[in-house]
Amino acid sequence: MSTRSGPGERDTTDAVLDVREVHRTHGAGPAAVRALRGVSLTVHPGELVAVMGPSGSGKSTLLALAGGLDRPSTGEVYVEGQRLGGLDRRRLAQVRRRRIGYIFQNLNLLGSLTAVENVALPLELDGTGVRRARRLALDALAEVGLPELGDRFPDQLSGGQQQRVAIARALVGERRLVLADEPTGALDSQTGEAVLHLLRRRVDAGAAGILVTHEARHAAWADRVVFLRDGVLVDSTAPLGSVEQLLSGSGR
């Protein structure tokens, strides 16, 4: 891994996430779609980075690469110094279970499992005993304000409650990297603020976080805002007041 950077270079010392010159192309030939073009991003412990940009700009692709759910066409992704591209499927799945919490836009809860079973599942898959996994899952549900709903199935929960279960699953255990893809998209403003508070609290406790959002008011919870357009990182330091300019394209 890199040492402390010099002037004009990225500092990757102690980075939880280090994305290096990543390109991602889907398909081939004339139909090929270049989702990301040379994107680099470093996120440190205690740092929450918001990723903003128009639809189709590459935000979700970046999150999928950071979480090991997809592989770059070229470039490298490191999580706590481990190069994801060098791992076989079994070891990559292990890293995702142990180090990465992913809050999906469509939640991805299993309807046949209760809330506590959904939250405990990654722990059990990683070898944690059923009783300990359930205890940790109940603690995680309590952290998101649902201590009494562990035995309910997803279809017995409101949309906001389901989102909190998904967040509990992402935060359970010792996850060092938390990735959130539009986590407040289907929630009312009050519940959405509570979700962002939970994410912020986990980051303040030492995790690294990435929040994909279209909302400037949600990005305001972040320490830094990264803007993507057409798969290119166009700005990573602009104040939130310039969001509309960047997203409309007038900031080129």
PyMOL commands that set and color helices and strands:
alter all, ss='L'
color gray80, all
select helices_A, chain A and resi 29-31+59-66+84-86+89-99+115-125+130-143+154-156+159-171+189-204+216-219+240-248
alter helices_A, ss='H'
color red, helices_A
select strands_A, chain A and resi 17-26+33-43+48-52+74-79+82-83+100-103+177-181+208-212+224-229+232-235
alter strands_A, ss='S'
color yellow, strands_A
deselect
rebuild
show_as cartoon
